[in-house]
Amino acid sequence: MNNKTALLVIDVVNGCCHQECETPEDGITYKKIRKMVPRLQAFINDYRRDINENVIYINLTPWTKQYLPPNIQKLYENPSVCYYGEGGFEEEFYNLAPRENDRVITKNTYDAFANPELEKMLKQLNTDTIAVAGVFTDGCVLSTIISGFSKGYNFIILKDLVETTDLPIRQRLAKDLLGYTIPMQYGRVLQSGEFLKEKMGGNAP
């Protein structure tokens, strides 16, 4: 794996991670995500130290009606799927701190490629391969992978560093996506340690 790779960290923000942003009455809790984040923190540190390639963080506009596109507003006319946030605190990164040389892209929908700055940035970095971490496996992660694949990018999904809500049906869906759909159609699925070993030529611990 000698090609230049960008690490894309999707939506690890309070609104998708923090206990104060959970809505248990809607079945939305984030315990499994919060358990994953320390692994992601450690991996990013290892990636910077050992690989020294590009880290791109994906953030959200406030998830409120005024910022979201018309198709999401239309979808949210159905009360059973409506999920507007409060704005502000929710869009801050959760226990992650981009560094000066990292890039941050903000989106107002599920797909990170909806912001054309992402593809512009990838072209400037001269990379055709994207390693993906973040949330939600069955939501913004999946949407971004599908969109990016259609644009010609290669994907590596870090299996232990993507997660979704605790809802059993979403956990089952994420498992099926990682176990079958994504590797069959969109990219390789690797444990983060396997990825580092490959990038370092088999010398990682």
One Martini backbone bead per residue (centre of mass of N, CA, C, O) as a GRO file, in nm:
protein
  205
    1MET     BB    1   0.074   0.051   0.031
    2ASN     BB    2   0.205   0.339  -0.141
    3ASN     BB    3  -0.009   0.527  -0.150
    4LYS     BB    4  -0.160   0.814  -0.093
    5THR     BB    5  -0.327   0.902   0.216
    6ALA     BB    6  -0.642   0.989   0.352
    7LEU     BB    7  -0.783   1.092   0.655
    8LEU     BB    8  -1.128   1.042   0.742
    9VAL     BB    9  -1.319   1.229   0.986
   10ILE     BB   10  -1.657   1.160   1.075
   11ASP     BB   11  -1.862   1.327   1.294
   12VAL     BB   12  -1.691   1.391   1.572
   13VAL     BB   13  -1.945   1.510   1.750
   14ASN     BB   14  -2.162   1.589   1.988
   15GLY     BB   15  -2.430   1.516   1.824
   16CYS     BB   16  -2.282   1.202   1.787
   17CYS     BB   17  -2.171   1.153   2.118
   18HIS     BB   18  -2.297   1.306   2.340
   19GLN     BB   19  -2.495   1.266   2.611
   20GLU     BB   20  -2.652   1.548   2.581
   21CYS     BB   21  -2.748   1.443   2.268
   22GLU     BB   22  -2.939   1.247   2.359
   23THR     BB   23  -3.252   1.042   2.266
   24PRO     BB   24  -3.401   0.789   2.416
   25GLU     BB   25  -3.699   0.825   2.311
   26ASP     BB   26  -3.563   0.762   2.003
   27GLY     BB   27  -3.310   0.559   2.032
   28ILE     BB   28  -3.062   0.775   2.099
   29THR     BB   29  -2.743   0.641   2.156
   30TYR     BB   30  -2.357   0.659   2.241
   31LYS     BB   31  -2.179   0.439   2.384
   32LYS     BB   32  -2.016   0.305   2.148
   33ILE     BB   33  -1.885   0.563   2.052
   34ARG     BB   34  -1.738   0.645   2.317
   35LYS     BB   35  -1.565   0.381   2.312
   36MET     BB   36  -1.416   0.448   2.033
   37VAL     BB   37  -1.267   0.728   2.054
   38PRO     BB   38  -0.998   0.649   2.198
   39ARG     BB   39  -0.899   0.480   1.958
   40LEU     BB   40  -0.894   0.715   1.761
   41GLN     BB   41  -0.696   0.893   1.906
   42ALA     BB   42  -0.459   0.690   1.898
   43PHE     BB   43  -0.449   0.655   1.592
   44ILE     BB   44  -0.389   0.946   1.509
   45ASN     BB   45  -0.119   0.956   1.652
   46ASP     BB   46   0.010   0.722   1.491
   47TYR     BB   47  -0.035   0.838   1.209
   48ARG     BB   48   0.135   1.091   1.245
   49ARG     BB   49   0.402   0.948   1.332
   50ASP     BB   50   0.421   0.704   1.102
   51ILE     BB   51   0.289   0.846   0.830
   52ASN     BB   52   0.242   1.156   0.771
   53GLU     BB   53  -0.047   1.228   0.677
   54ASN     BB   54  -0.361   1.321   0.600
   55VAL     BB   55  -0.605   1.512   0.794
   56ILE     BB   56  -0.968   1.497   0.778
   57TYR     BB   57  -1.230   1.689   0.899
   58ILE     BB   58  -1.574   1.639   0.968
   59ASN     BB   59  -1.835   1.868   0.977
   60LEU     BB   60  -2.114   2.062   1.098
   61THR     BB   61  -2.369   2.216   1.071
   62PRO     BB   62  -2.629   2.311   1.194
   63TRP     BB   63  -2.912   2.089   1.271
   64THR     BB   64  -3.103   2.303   1.114
   65LYS     BB   65  -3.328   2.424   0.900
   66GLN     BB   66  -3.159   2.673   0.783
   67TYR     BB   67  -2.904   2.467   0.689
   68LEU     BB   68  -3.076   2.270   0.535
   69PRO     BB   69  -3.179   2.107   0.281
   70PRO     BB   70  -3.476   2.055   0.118
   71ASN     BB   71  -3.479   1.739   0.136
   72ILE     BB   72  -3.458   1.723   0.444
   73GLN     BB   73  -3.700   1.898   0.510
   74LYS     BB   74  -3.899   1.711   0.370
   75LEU     BB   75  -3.841   1.456   0.533
   76TYR     BB   76  -3.907   1.611   0.818
   77GLU     BB   77  -4.223   1.611   0.787
   78ASN     BB   78  -4.173   1.347   0.922
   79PRO     BB   79  -4.186   1.285   1.257
   80SER     BB   80  -4.034   0.996   1.263
   81VAL     BB   81  -3.752   1.148   1.124
   82CYS     BB   82  -3.713   1.391   1.285
   83TYR     BB   83  -3.371   1.571   1.341
   84TYR     BB   84  -3.328   1.829   1.508
   85GLY     BB   85  -3.124   2.057   1.643
   86GLU     BB   86  -2.978   2.325   1.829
   87GLY     BB   87  -2.689   2.404   1.812
   88GLY     BB   88  -2.342   2.453   1.840
   89PHE     BB   89  -2.229   2.235   2.055
   90GLU     BB   90  -2.279   1.990   1.856
   91GLU     BB   91  -2.036   2.087   1.642
   92GLU     BB   92  -1.829   2.002   1.825
   93PHE     BB   93  -1.570   1.834   1.894
   94TYR     BB   94  -1.516   1.502   2.027
   95ASN     BB   95  -1.220   1.454   2.174
   96LEU     BB   96  -1.101   1.636   1.939
   97ALA     BB   97  -0.792   1.797   1.783
   98PRO     BB   98  -0.714   1.978   1.550
   99ARG     BB   99  -0.451   2.073   1.371
  100GLU     BB  100  -0.297   2.306   1.187
  101ASN     BB  101  -0.251   2.090   0.932
  102ASP     BB  102  -0.529   2.033   0.931
  103ARG     BB  103  -0.847   1.958   0.799
  104VAL     BB  104  -1.172   2.132   0.750
  105ILE     BB  105  -1.503   2.012   0.680
  106THR     BB  106  -1.825   2.140   0.596
  107LYS     BB  107  -2.159   2.014   0.635
  108ASN     BB  108  -2.539   1.975   0.540
  109THR     BB  109  -2.508   1.660   0.509
  110TYR     BB  110  -2.413   1.336   0.474
  111ASP     BB  111  -2.220   1.410   0.240
  112ALA     BB  112  -1.899   1.527   0.213
  113PHE     BB  113  -1.906   1.580  -0.112
  114ALA     BB  114  -2.111   1.821  -0.108
  115ASN     BB  115  -1.844   1.955  -0.052
  116PRO     BB  116  -1.619   2.064  -0.291
  117GLU     BB  117  -1.364   2.099  -0.105
  118LEU     BB  118  -1.284   1.806  -0.075
  119GLU     BB  119  -1.195   1.739  -0.366
  120LYS     BB  120  -1.000   1.971  -0.395
  121MET     BB  121  -0.814   1.874  -0.166
  122LEU     BB  122  -0.743   1.591  -0.278
  123LYS     BB  123  -0.607   1.701  -0.533
  124GLN     BB  124  -0.388   1.868  -0.389
  125LEU     BB  125  -0.281   1.593  -0.241
  126ASN     BB  126  -0.266   1.356  -0.444
  127THR     BB  127  -0.525   1.158  -0.387
  128ASP     BB  128  -0.706   0.819  -0.417
  129THR     BB  129  -0.704   0.752  -0.100
  130ILE     BB  130  -0.940   0.655   0.167
  131ALA     BB  131  -0.957   0.674   0.511
  132VAL     BB  132  -1.215   0.562   0.743
  133ALA     BB  133  -1.374   0.746   1.007
  134GLY     BB  134  -1.660   0.727   1.230
  135VAL     BB  135  -1.987   0.883   1.185
  136PHE     BB  136  -2.217   0.685   1.062
  137THR     BB  137  -2.200   0.390   0.919
  138ASP     BB  138  -2.524   0.407   0.812
  139GLY     BB  139  -2.467   0.707   0.708
  140CYS     BB  140  -2.228   0.925   0.649
  141VAL     BB  141  -2.024   0.713   0.578
  142LEU     BB  142  -2.177   0.572   0.350
  143SER     BB  143  -2.242   0.821   0.176
  144THR     BB  144  -1.944   0.901   0.124
  145ILE     BB  145  -1.847   0.643  -0.010
  146ILE     BB  146  -2.041   0.632  -0.247
  147SER     BB  147  -1.969   0.907  -0.365
  148GLY     BB  148  -1.656   0.870  -0.390
  149PHE     BB  149  -1.661   0.620  -0.570
  150SER     BB  150  -1.807   0.764  -0.813
  151LYS     BB  151  -1.531   0.956  -0.836
  152GLY     BB  152  -1.274   0.729  -0.799
  153TYR     BB  153  -1.226   0.638  -0.515
  154ASN     BB  154  -1.049   0.484  -0.268
  155PHE     BB  155  -1.125   0.248   0.004
  156ILE     BB  156  -1.074   0.248   0.369
  157ILE     BB  157  -1.218   0.075   0.635
  158LEU     BB  158  -1.216   0.123   0.984
  159LYS     BB  159  -1.372  -0.101   1.169
  160ASP     BB  160  -1.287   0.010   1.476
  161LEU     BB  161  -1.358   0.340   1.371
  162VAL     BB  162  -1.662   0.269   1.339
  163GLU     BB  163  -1.998   0.398   1.419
  164THR     BB  164  -2.309   0.372   1.599
  165THR     BB  165  -2.575   0.343   1.738
  166ASP     BB  166  -2.733   0.135   1.986
  167LEU     BB  167  -2.933   0.038   1.802
  168PRO     BB  168  -2.984  -0.276   1.699
  169ILE     BB  169  -3.054  -0.228   1.396
  170ARG     BB  170  -2.793  -0.057   1.342
  171GLN     BB  171  -2.586  -0.266   1.430
  172ARG     BB  172  -2.664  -0.477   1.218
  173LEU     BB  173  -2.624  -0.305   0.969
  174ALA     BB  174  -2.325  -0.239   1.013
  175LYS     BB  175  -2.226  -0.529   1.007
  176ASP     BB  176  -2.322  -0.588   0.714
  177LEU     BB  177  -2.166  -0.366   0.571
  178LEU     BB  178  -1.877  -0.463   0.671
  179GLY     BB  179  -1.916  -0.776   0.585
  180TYR     BB  180  -2.029  -0.702   0.271
  181THR     BB  181  -2.110  -0.446   0.103
  182ILE     BB  182  -1.849  -0.279   0.109
  183PRO     BB  183  -1.635  -0.498   0.012
  184MET     BB  184  -1.806  -0.562  -0.258
  185GLN     BB  185  -1.839  -0.229  -0.362
  186TYR     BB  186  -1.612   0.002  -0.217
  187GLY     BB  187  -1.400  -0.156  -0.010
  188ARG     BB  188  -1.183  -0.192   0.233
  189VAL     BB  189  -1.172  -0.390   0.543
  190LEU     BB  190  -1.000  -0.273   0.836
  191GLN     BB  191  -0.801  -0.275   1.077
  192SER     BB  192  -0.604  -0.034   1.202
  193GLY     BB  193  -0.349  -0.210   1.243
  194GLU     BB  194  -0.338  -0.320   0.955
  195PHE     BB  195  -0.304  -0.051   0.814
  196LEU     BB  196  -0.035   0.032   0.944
  197LYS     BB  197   0.129  -0.208   0.849
  198GLU     BB  198   0.099  -0.153   0.548
  199LYS     BB  199   0.214   0.140   0.547
  200MET     BB  200   0.495   0.018   0.695
  201GLY     BB  201   0.562  -0.273   0.568
  202GLY     BB  202   0.511  -0.463   0.840
  203ASN     BB  203   0.636  -0.289   1.118
  204ALA     BB  204   0.412  -0.292   1.296
  205PRO     BB  205   0.295  -0.398   1.614
   0.00000   0.00000   0.00000
